[in-house]
Amino acid sequence: MFRLNEVMKSANVARTIRFTEGLFEKLNHIAYKNDISFNSLVLQCCKYALEHYGEDTQ
């Protein structure tokens, strides 16, 4: 299960990504409710996805 817990302090690679409006609003709401930055939430989501990538297909 995904849990918000780790702060990504050394995130220093800048990238531009585009979100659908609905996904952006959901992520923004979750970040606000958990008192973390939008960027931190996105990094944690990506980390979680990579750690669990392919688990469903094995």
Contacts in CASP RR format, 6 or more apart in sequence:
PFRMAT RR
TARGET T0000
AUTHOR 0000-0000-0000
METHOD contacts of the structure
MODEL  1
MFRLNEVMKSANVARTIRFTEGLFEKLNHIAYKNDISFNSLVLQCCKYAL
EHYGEDTQ
2 44 0 8 1.000
2 45 0 8 1.000
2 48 0 8 1.000
4 34 0 8 1.000
4 36 0 8 1.000
4 41 0 8 1.000
4 44 0 8 1.000
5 44 0 8 1.000
6 44 0 8 1.000
6 47 0 8 1.000
7 36 0 8 1.000
7 40 0 8 1.000
8 39 0 8 1.000
8 40 0 8 1.000
8 43 0 8 1.000
8 44 0 8 1.000
8 47 0 8 1.000
11 39 0 8 1.000
11 40 0 8 1.000
11 43 0 8 1.000
19 27 0 8 1.000
27 38 0 8 1.000
27 41 0 8 1.000
27 42 0 8 1.000
27 45 0 8 1.000
28 38 0 8 1.000
30 41 0 8 1.000
31 37 0 8 1.000
31 38 0 8 1.000
31 40 0 8 1.000
31 41 0 8 1.000
34 41 0 8 1.000
END
